[in-house]
């Protein structure tokens, strides 16, 4: 069935985010549930992966999600990326809301599928649907970290994510080929997870966190919107990434982007670093 291009973009964002969450929440479900199912003997070491395994799977999930959606929508698959591109790359603000809605829907549906696929293990390991398995779906502050500590970590992590993404896709910089960009972005996510992830679970993506969080809430996790301390936490992986993504975009342009040649990047809105005014992107005529 033929669809208009805008509908295609929204469907691509849905499927790209869906793909990310299938791999991401899937690996966490394996990590959390597989090592506990069957009541292993006390003292038995975990045998299925570790935090590094989780980091790599989330990174590969990003790679696959970008490859799925990139040719149609650009594969934002992250509201923080959509907002940052609207702020600094001329992405239409009118598209931001619909993109975010379909990203959230993709994440929500994927989390429901993970919930169903691991149904027996969830019931065996955590029939009461407690914090013991809530981490399969959503993030929370690390041990000893407050809600504000989690917010700080999400801002920093997402700022790094968006700053480096803009460098990777900037054709005026030392960008990789278009077919390699998804792989490099996936490695970037792995690096963020390995360096900052334990502090807040590195949501760095409001759709990645709130979609699965909502799915867990509607399927029985009554404390899904809270941190293990009981503090309301669902807003942190939404607000933190949106702030951090904007900061990362402005930081890249302030330190690097505004000093690169003005031509060569499609959709680029260049501003003079001194006046803040838009600069004509057309190449100067050669004598």
Secondary structure, DSSP 8 states (H G I E B T S, - for coil): ----HHHHHHHHHHHHHHHHHHHHHHHHHIIIIITTTT---TT----S--HHHHHHHHHHHHHHHHHHHHHHH----SHHHHHHHHHHS---HHHHHHHHHHHHHHHHHHHHHHHHHTHHHHHHH-TT--HHHHTTT-----TT--HHHHHHHHHHHHHHHHHHHHHHH-TTTT---HHHHHHHHHHHHHHHHHHHHHHH-----HHHHHHHHHHHHHTT-TTTTB-TTS-B-TTHHHHHHHHHHHHHHHHHHHHTGGGS-SSS-TT---B-TTT--B---S-----
